[in-house]
Amino acid sequence: MNNVSFPPNFVDSLRSEPGFDEQSFVNAHQNDAPVSVRVNPFKPSNIKKGPQVPWCNEGFYLNKRPSFTFDPLFHAGAYYVQEASSMFIGHIFNYIKPDGEPVKVLDLCAAPGGKSTLLNSLLNNTDLLVANEIIKTRVPVLTDNLARWGTANSIVTNNDPRDFSRLKGFFDIILVDAPCSGSGMFRKDNAAMGEWSEANVDLCHQRQQRILADVYPALKEDGYLIYSTCSYSHQENEDVLDWLCSEFEMESVNIPVDTDWNITVSQSSKHGAYGYRFYPGKIQGEGLFAACLKKTTDSGQLSTYKNNAQQKLPAGEMELVKQYINNADDFYYFKVADDWLAIDRHHHESLNILHKNLYIKKSGVRIGKIAGHDLVPDHELALSTIINKDVVLQTELNYDEAIAYLRKDNLVLDTQDKGWSLMSYEGLALGWAKLLPNRVNNYYPKELRILASSPPTP
């Protein structure tokens, strides 16, 4: 990007913001944004990594942007392509998460799933992540990214923030990565420049307040709210913190940061609430504001809900399904239509509560359907970390074969194996195929297939 032209009044609006350095900021926007990825701790791989992102152990910069579409490890869920500044949310989470106590976490505005997979990487099996997306058309990419991550302790919902007010005191930690005016993404998204205006900043400020007020009852007493935007505007950031501390029983949490990280620590004018500002030119990343507050009052407790009408599940099918799952007794099994699903057994009651109050799009891991005496396995099972690989065939593909598989092309393999097989690349599963005597049936989901004919020329 050269000779960038910022919207009228934009730079003027930033001159009084904490830590703003106009020259370094403008210079940074003359260059391309750095490329960074965050590796999946549940799926170790040999991806090429550069320097580590200072505030994230799993985050790494790349020397150049490869064609992620043509990397089988990306499709296997070995890593997520995430802007480095956003990974700071994990640093906050690590600081506030109670030691040894199971927590229920809500990512309220979750699509496409970067921060959800980040939080999921920091959770134990007994912790629960609810990833919500308000806009229906954005839900599929969220479910796909969490399916790639592979764990069985997440639930995806499609609800308005006001729906969560019914879940009084349910969540220990809530992340609100709020819709904003988007100035922090100018370097990556030229369209955001055309949409920026002072009027839009004001509109976003009002929307952010509405979202936070709606979700506030769902946070338990002594629970934590992580608030973030990709905006530099005081109105969308520090002013929102002051509003939260004034209107609700919340207090600021001071998150320790290393001075070498060059993050600007700010404080709101009225309550002195701490915020953390990321400026291109000072850090290797895009614009971000993040803060953490603790709730100091009780919004009332949600009464427990137990589904007394337990689903009657065929015992024979159950035993067949459990063969495919590692540590099978650690999971709660249920059916949606003909599909079998599994979620960590600790989340059975939570699932019932959420099902009663929210519109659920994905729960745990979808295992598959029973056809006769066999399981027709689901794509989610292939990508999951709970699959028992001792009971399934596995076919290791080379790079060209893996790309052909991901395109949903016909495969010709030199194998005598027959039946359902995991198609793997460098030991990580990509999906299913059925090996037959004279052909290979490719069961990679057509909606996920690679459509491009070849990677772009470097």
Backbone hydrogen bonds, N-H to C=O, Kabsch-Sander energy under -0.5 kcal/mol:
donor,donor_aa,acceptor,acceptor_aa,energy
6,F,4,V,-0.6
10,F,7,P,-1.9
13,S,9,N,-1.8
14,L,10,F,-0.7
14,L,11,V,-1.1
15,R,11,V,-0.9
15,R,12,D,-0.6
17,E,14,L,-2.2
20,F,17,E,-1.7
22,E,20,F,-0.6
25,F,21,D,-2.4
26,V,22,E,-2.8
27,N,23,Q,-2.6
28,A,24,S,-2.2
29,H,25,F,-1.4
30,Q,27,N,-1.6
31,N,28,A,-1.4
35,V,62,L,-0.6
37,V,60,F,-2.8
38,R,80,Y,-2.7
39,V,58,E,-2.5
40,N,78,A,-2.9
43,K,40,N,-1.6
50,G,61,Y,-1.4
53,V,59,G,-2.6
56,C,53,V,-1.9
59,G,56,C,-1.1
60,F,37,V,-3.0
61,Y,51,P,-3.1
62,L,35,V,-2.7
68,F,66,P,-1.2
70,F,67,S,-1.1
71,D,68,F,-1.9
74,F,71,D,-1.3
75,H,71,D,-1.2
76,A,72,P,-1.6
77,G,74,F,-1.2
78,A,73,L,-2.6
80,Y,38,R,-2.5
82,Q,36,S,-0.8
82,Q,80,Y,-0.9
86,S,83,E,-0.6
87,M,83,E,-0.6
87,M,84,A,-1.2
88,F,85,S,-2.0
89,I,86,S,-1.7
90,G,87,M,-1.3
91,H,87,M,-0.8
92,I,88,F,-2.0
93,F,89,I,-2.4
94,N,90,G,-2.6
95,Y,91,H,-1.4
96,I,92,I,-1.7
97,K,93,F,-2.2
105,V,103,V,-0.5
105,V,128,L,-3.1
106,L,173,I,-2.3
107,D,130,V,-2.8
108,L,106,L,-0.7
108,L,175,L,-2.5
110,A,108,L,-0.5
110,A,132,N,-3.2
113,G,110,A,-1.3
117,T,113,G,-2.7
118,L,114,G,-1.7
119,L,115,K,-2.5
120,N,116,S,-2.7
121,S,117,T,-1.7
122,L,118,L,-0.6
122,L,119,L,-1.4
123,L,120,N,-1.3
127,D,124,N,-1.4
128,L,103,V,-2.5
129,L,153,N,-2.4
130,V,105,V,-3.0
131,A,129,L,-0.6
131,A,155,I,-2.9
132,N,107,D,-2.9
132,N,130,V,-0.6
133,E,157,T,-2.2
136,K,134,I,-0.6
138,R,135,I,-1.6
139,V,136,K,-1.4
142,L,138,R,-1.1
143,T,139,V,-2.5
144,D,140,P,-2.4
145,N,141,V,-2.1
146,L,142,L,-2.1
147,A,143,T,-2.3
148,R,144,D,-2.3
149,W,145,N,-1.4
150,G,146,L,-1.3
155,I,129,L,-2.4
156,V,362,K,-2.7
157,T,131,A,-2.1
158,N,359,Y,-2.2
163,D,160,D,-1.9
164,F,160,D,-0.5
164,F,161,P,-1.4
165,S,162,R,-1.2
166,R,163,D,-1.2
167,L,164,F,-1.6
168,K,166,R,-1.3
169,G,217,P,-2.7
170,F,167,L,-1.8
171,F,218,A,-2.8
172,D,104,K,-2.3
173,I,104,K,-1.7
174,I,224,Y,-2.5
175,L,106,L,-3.3
176,V,174,I,-0.5
176,V,226,I,-3.0
177,D,175,L,-0.6
178,A,176,V,-1.4
178,A,228,S,-1.8
184,G,230,C,-3.3
185,M,182,G,-1.8
186,F,183,S,-1.3
188,K,185,M,-0.8
189,D,185,M,-2.4
192,A,189,D,-1.1
193,M,189,D,-0.6
193,M,190,N,-1.1
194,G,190,N,-1.0
195,E,191,A,-1.0
196,W,192,A,-0.8
196,W,193,M,-0.7
201,V,197,S,-2.0
202,D,198,E,-1.8
203,L,199,A,-2.2
204,C,200,N,-2.6
205,H,201,V,-2.3
206,Q,202,D,-1.9
207,R,203,L,-2.1
208,Q,204,C,-2.9
209,Q,205,H,-1.8
210,R,206,Q,-2.0
211,I,207,R,-2.4
212,L,208,Q,-2.4
213,A,209,Q,-2.5
214,D,210,R,-2.0
215,V,211,I,-1.9
216,Y,212,L,-1.6
218,A,215,V,-1.6
219,L,216,Y,-1.7
220,K,171,F,-2.6
222,D,295,K,-2.5
223,G,220,K,-2.1
224,Y,172,D,-2.3
225,L,293,L,-3.0
226,I,174,I,-3.0
226,I,224,Y,-0.5
227,Y,225,L,-0.6
227,Y,291,A,-2.4
228,S,176,V,-2.2
229,T,289,F,-2.1
236,E,233,S,-0.5
237,N,233,S,-0.8
237,N,234,H,-0.6
239,D,234,H,-2.7
241,L,237,N,-1.8
242,D,238,E,-2.2
243,W,239,D,-2.1
244,L,240,V,-2.5
245,C,241,L,-2.3
246,S,242,D,-1.9
247,E,243,W,-2.8
248,F,244,L,-1.9
250,M,248,F,-1.8
251,E,294,K,-2.2
253,V,292,C,-2.5
255,I,253,V,-0.8
261,W,258,D,-1.8
262,N,259,T,-1.4
264,T,277,R,-2.3
265,V,263,I,-0.6
266,S,264,T,-0.6
266,S,275,G,-2.6
268,S,273,A,-2.0
272,G,268,S,-1.1
275,G,266,S,-2.2
276,Y,290,A,-2.3
277,R,264,T,-3.2
278,F,288,L,-2.6
279,Y,277,R,-0.5
281,G,283,I,-1.0
282,K,279,Y,-2.2
283,I,279,Y,-2.0
285,G,283,I,-1.4
287,G,184,G,-2.3
288,L,278,F,-1.1
289,F,229,T,-2.5
290,A,276,Y,-1.6
291,A,227,Y,-2.1
293,L,225,L,-2.6
294,K,251,E,-3.2
295,K,223,G,-2.8
296,T,249,E,-2.7
302,L,168,K,-1.5
308,N,306,K,-1.2
310,Q,308,N,-1.8
313,L,311,Q,-0.8
318,M,314,P,-2.5
319,E,315,A,-2.3
320,L,316,G,-1.8
321,V,317,E,-2.8
322,K,318,M,-2.6
323,Q,319,E,-0.9
323,Q,320,L,-0.5
324,Y,321,V,-1.7
325,I,322,K,-1.5
326,N,386,I,-3.3
328,A,325,I,-0.8
330,D,327,N,-2.4
331,F,328,A,-1.4
332,Y,343,I,-3.4
334,F,341,L,-1.9
336,V,339,D,-2.2
339,D,336,V,-2.1
340,W,368,G,-3.0
341,L,334,F,-2.8
342,A,365,V,-2.2
343,I,332,Y,-2.0
344,D,152,A,-1.8
345,R,330,D,-2.6
347,H,344,D,-2.5
348,H,345,R,-1.5
351,L,347,H,-2.6
352,N,348,H,-1.9
353,I,349,E,-2.3
354,L,350,S,-2.8
355,H,351,L,-2.6
356,K,352,N,-1.7
357,N,353,I,-1.3
358,L,354,L,-2.9
360,I,358,L,-0.8
361,K,156,V,-3.3
362,K,156,V,-1.6
364,G,154,S,-2.4
365,V,342,A,-2.8
367,I,340,W,-2.9
367,I,365,V,-0.6
368,G,340,W,-1.2
369,K,376,V,-2.0
370,I,338,D,-0.5
371,A,369,K,-0.5
371,A,374,D,-2.9
374,D,371,A,-1.7
376,V,369,K,-3.8
376,V,374,D,-0.5
378,D,367,I,-2.6
381,L,366,R,-0.6
381,L,378,D,-0.5
382,A,378,D,-1.4
383,L,379,H,-1.7
384,S,380,E,-0.8
384,S,381,L,-0.6
385,T,150,G,-3.1
388,N,324,Y,-2.8
389,K,387,I,-1.1
391,V,388,N,-1.6
392,V,389,K,-0.7
393,L,420,W,-0.9
395,T,422,L,-3.3
396,E,394,Q,-0.6
397,L,424,S,-3.3
402,A,398,N,-2.7
403,I,399,Y,-2.4
404,A,400,D,-2.2
405,Y,401,E,-2.6
406,L,402,A,-2.6
407,R,403,I,-1.5
408,K,405,Y,-1.5
409,D,404,A,-2.7
413,L,411,L,-0.5
415,T,413,L,-1.4
419,G,435,L,-2.7
421,S,433,A,-2.9
422,L,393,L,-2.7
423,M,431,G,-3.0
424,S,395,T,-2.8
424,S,422,L,-0.7
425,Y,428,L,-2.6
428,L,425,Y,-1.9
430,L,423,M,-3.5
431,G,423,M,-1.0
433,A,421,S,-1.9
434,K,441,N,-2.6
435,L,419,G,-2.9
435,L,433,A,-0.6
436,L,434,K,-0.6
436,L,439,R,-2.5
439,R,436,L,-0.5
441,N,434,K,-2.7
442,N,440,V,-0.7
443,Y,432,W,-1.5
443,Y,441,N,-0.6
448,L,445,P,-1.7
449,R,445,P,-0.7
449,R,446,K,-0.6
450,I,406,L,-2.2
